[in-house]
Amino acid sequence: MQVDWAGTKMRLFDPYGAPGVKVSVFVASMPYSGMIFALACPDERQHSWLDAHHHAFAYFGGVPEVVVPDNASTASNAISAADRNRKVNDTYEQFLEHYNTAALPTRAKRPKDKANVEAAVKIVTHKVIHALDGHQCVDLDELNSRIQQLVDQINQAVPFRHQQSSRKDIFDAHERHLLTALPDTPWQRTEWKRQGRPRFPHHRS
């Protein structure tokens, strides 16, 4: 599964006429079928990044063997100035281990490493983000419901690749069985904090 943020942001609708809050759109795609997933998120911070992955796994009905992310800091860090490869950051690695998968970050300035999701971002930008210009969704749940309807239409559209089949048809036939089952419980971040030594009162004899 290849993943990225769409470059074009959306805005929630403000019924009082003020500019709505900007939201980011996460995009995931399956490279063989081209099946697409999209989700509006409040920001591009790590919590949103990981939550969007969980929703993508649920949408596709399983977990892929490998996730290919962009070289954003929410996914990986540079090893050195001379090394184009990236090191997956600790939190993202823990998240992926919980889902029994791994990440293979793209190399810097190597867009072909995630060419499939680059194409998916263009489709989502044109057929979802621009198509929903002027929407009147006041919260993320309502907006994501509208987004999923349009994404479902994209995935079910026929013909696709000059064949009388859809992205979903190809996914169901060739990719779905390669996914592993979702764990029983979603990942939850655990933070460990070091505490100082406990102090005990001194007793004089």
N, C-alpha and C positions, 0 to 999 in steps of 0.2 A: 504494500500500500504506500503510495506517495502522498505527501502532505505539504501544505503551504498556506500562507495567508494571501487572500486576494489583495491586490494593491489598492483597489477602490473601496472606500468605506461606505457604510450606509448610515442613515440617521433615523432614530425613532421619531414618531410624530408627536408634536407638542400641540395639544388642543387650544392652548392660549396664544398661539401664533409665534412663539419664540423658536429659534433654531433648535431642533431636536438634538438629543445626545448622540454623538457619533459612536458607531459600533463597528467592530472588525468582523470579517467573514472568513472562517476557516474552511478550507477545501481539501478533500481527500479523493483519491481515485485509485481504481484497480487497473493495473497496467495492461492486462490482456483484453479485458472486456471494455475498458474505458468507463465503467460504471462510476458514477459521481456521488459524492456526499458533500453537503454544505451546511454550515451552522453559523449564525450570528452570535458573536461573543462580546461581552462588555469591554474587553481590552485584549491586548496580545501578551499579557503576562502569563507566567507559567501555569497558574491555576486554570486559566481559560484554555490554554494549550492542551493540558492533560485532560480536562473535562471534555474538550472537543474530540480528542482521540477516543475516549470511552464511548461517546455518542456515535462516532463513526463505526467502531467495532460492533455496536448494537445494531446499527442500520444494516451493515453487511451481514450480520448474523454470525460473526465469528472473528477470530484474530488471525491476521496474516503472519507468515513466517518471519518477514522482515518489514520494517517501516523505514521509508526513505524520506527524511525531513530536509528542509532547507538548512542553511548554516546559521540560522538565528540563534541568539544566545539562550533562548528557552530550551533548545535542543542540544547544542554542542558548543565547545570552546576550541579556539585555535590551539594547536600543539606548540607551534613555534612560527615565527615569521617566514621561515624557509620551507615549512611543511604545509602542503595544500590540504592534507587530510585533517580531519577534525576529531576531537575526543568528546564522546557523549557525556553530558554533565550528570552528576550523581543522582539528582532527583528524577530526571527523565529515565535514567537507567533502572532505578528502583521501580518506577512505574511500569516500565516495559517487562521487567523480570516478573512482576506480579501477574502480567498477562501472558507470560511464557513466550515472549517474542524479543526482538532486538532491533536496534536502529543502525542504519548505515548512512551517516550524514553525507550529503553531497560535498564535493570539493569546491573550494572557492573559485568563482568565475567559471563554473562548469555546468551551465544550464541543461545540457543534454543528460546529466545524471538524473534529472527529474523531469524529463521532457513531457511525460504523460500528464503530470499534474499541472505543468505550465499550460498545456492545452486545455485542461479542465478549468483552470482559473479564467481563461479567456471566455469559455462557454458560460461559466457562472456569472462573470461580469456582464456579458451581453444579455443572456437569457433569464437571469435572476435579478441581479443588482439593478441594472438599468430598467428591466421590465417592471420592477417594483417602485420606480420613481413615483412619488406622489402618493404612496401608500399611507394609510392612516392607522398603523399599528403603534400603540402607545407603550408596549413592553416587549421584551425579548421573546417570551413564550408565543405571543400572537404573531410576531414577525417570523419566528422560526417555523410556525405552522404554515404560513404562506410560502416561505422558502422551500419547505419540504414538498409542498404540492407541485411547485414548478420543477424541482429536482426529480421528483417521481415521473413527471411528464417527459423530461429529458431522457431518463433511463428507460422508459417504456416506448419511446418513439420508434416507429418503423416507417421506412427502411433505415438501416444503419450500415455504413460501409458497403453500400450498394447491395445489401442482402435483405431479404424479408425476415429480419430478426432485429431485436433491440439490444441495447447494452445489457439489460437485465436478462434477456434470453441467453446471451453468450456467457454472462456471469454465472447463471444457474447451471449451465451445461459444463463449464470448464474451470471455474474458480471456486465456487461455493464449497465444494467438497475438500478443497485444499486448506480451508480455514480450520483452526482449532477452536474448541468450545470456549466460551467466556467463563471465567472463574465464577464461583458461587457468589462472591461478594466483590463489589468494586474496590479499587485501590483507594486507600486513605493515607494521606501523608502523616508520618510520625516524626515529631521533633524531639530530640534528646537534649536536655540542658544540664550542663555540669553545675553541681551545687558545691558550695564550700563545705569544709568539714564542720560538723555540728559542734557547737561550743557547750561545754558542760560547766556548771558552777563549781568553783573550788571550795572544798570543805576543809576547815582547819580542825585538826584533832586536838 
